Amino acid sequence: MNVSSIVVKTVPKFLEEVVQSLKDCEVCDYHMHDEEGRIIITIEGAGVEEELKKLRVIEAIPHVITADMQMAYSEDELNEHMEVLSNSDVVPKMLNDEDIDPRDIVYNGDLKKKDLEGFARRFDETGKK
């Protein structure tokens, strides 16, 4: 099961109409909006294809300017990553290896400087070994 949050944008004069259309469309769950025309909803689907079909329904609602996915959660992916984490050592082996020079250890804790795509790719690959 996938769950994604979506920010829908409309102009303020159509806000109430768009909010009501979202509540009535049966492909999403309405959560909140502000007076500037930003609306927060979530969609669920068995996979990305189903979510994209629902997103297309939302985009077709009159007066919707944009509908952009912001965050996504995939139960299957989470379970796979949790299994990898559960089966891995708490302390990476390199930190207990006395033959490794500490200057050769790469710190990945600073998100501002982190290559998030590369990190995610390396993380995904750990489950394939």
KAPEFEN-V319900 format. One record per residue. N is the residue number from 1. RES is the residue in one letter. OMEGA is omega in degrees with one decimal (* if undefined). Layout:
n=<N,N>
res=<RES,RES>
omega=<OMEGA,OMEGA>
This chain:
n=<1,2,3,4,5,6,7,8,9,10,11,12,13,14,15,16,17,18,19,20,21,22,23,24,25,26,27,28,29,30,31,32,33,34,35,36,37,38,39,40,41,42,43,44,45,46,47,48,49,50,51,52,53,54,55,56,57,58,59,60,61,62,63,64,65,66,67,68,69,70,71,72,73,74,75,76,77,78,79,80,81,82,83,84,85,86,87,88,89,90,91,92,93,94,95,96,97,98,99,100,101,102,103,104,105,106,107,108,109,110,111,112,113,114,115,116,117,118,119,120,121,122,123,124,125,126,127,128,129>
res=<M,N,V,S,S,I,V,V,K,T,V,P,K,F,L,E,E,V,V,Q,S,L,K,D,C,E,V,C,D,Y,H,M,H,D,E,E,G,R,I,I,I,T,I,E,G,A,G,V,E,E,E,L,K,K,L,R,V,I,E,A,I,P,H,V,I,T,A,D,M,Q,M,A,Y,S,E,D,E,L,N,E,H,M,E,V,L,S,N,S,D,V,V,P,K,M,L,N,D,E,D,I,D,P,R,D,I,V,Y,N,G,D,L,K,K,K,D,L,E,G,F,A,R,R,F,D,E,T,G,K,K>
omega=<175.4,174.1,179.5,173.9,-176.7,172.3,178.3,-179.9,173.7,175.3,-174.8,-177.1,178.0,-173.7,-177.0,178.6,-179.6,177.7,179.9,177.8,177.6,179.0,-176.7,-169.3,175.2,175.1,-176.7,172.7,178.4,179.2,-178.2,174.4,172.7,-175.7,178.5,177.7,176.7,-175.8,179.2,177.5,170.2,173.6,177.1,176.7,178.2,179.0,-177.7,-179.0,179.1,177.8,179.4,175.8,179.0,177.7,178.6,176.3,-179.1,179.8,-178.1,178.5,179.8,176.5,172.1,179.2,177.5,172.6,-173.2,174.5,-179.6,-178.1,179.1,178.2,177.7,-178.2,-179.5,179.4,179.6,-179.6,178.0,-179.5,178.1,177.9,178.1,-179.6,-179.5,-177.4,-179.2,177.4,178.2,178.4,178.8,-176.4,-177.4,179.7,177.3,-179.0,-177.0,-179.5,-179.6,176.1,-178.7,178.9,-179.9,-179.8,-178.4,177.4,-178.3,-174.1,-177.1,-176.3,-179.4,-178.0,-173.3,171.0,-173.4,178.7,178.0,177.9,179.7,179.2,179.1,179.5,177.8,-178.6,-179.4,179.4,-176.6,-177.6,*>
